[in-house]
Amino acid sequence: MGKLLIHLTHGTEAPTQADRAFLIAQTAIKDGHEVSMFLAGEAAKLITNENLDRQHGFGPILRDYYNTIIEGGGKIYLSKMSCESRGISLEELEGKKVELAPPNKLVELSLAADSTITYG
């Protein structure tokens, strides 16, 4: 199976794009692919409890996608700079299986992936 990177920069201001990125990640995991997501810009806000527990776009609540992605071995990286500039605290991320990452992590993930899908 392949390695897929999904790079998402939209958040609640573009709910369908946010929802679709998580749907594609979930679908790829269910199909047996290795999936990494890199959330930057407004997308970093999606991992807060308030947003995980809301429906975005046309699918289920985001937490359902998140849980499937994590349980299926998917990795979710949040832009550290995006979190800092948007006031997302470590307390808001506590208990979440996400990793704060610098820009070079996105480069590393891009080079390691067989394919990259960008929602930006």
Beta strands, then each sheet from edge to edge (+ up, - down):
strand 1: 3-8
strand 2: 34-39
strand 3: 75-79
strand 4: 99-101
strand 5: 115-119
sheet 1: 4+ 3+ 2+ 1+ 5+
end
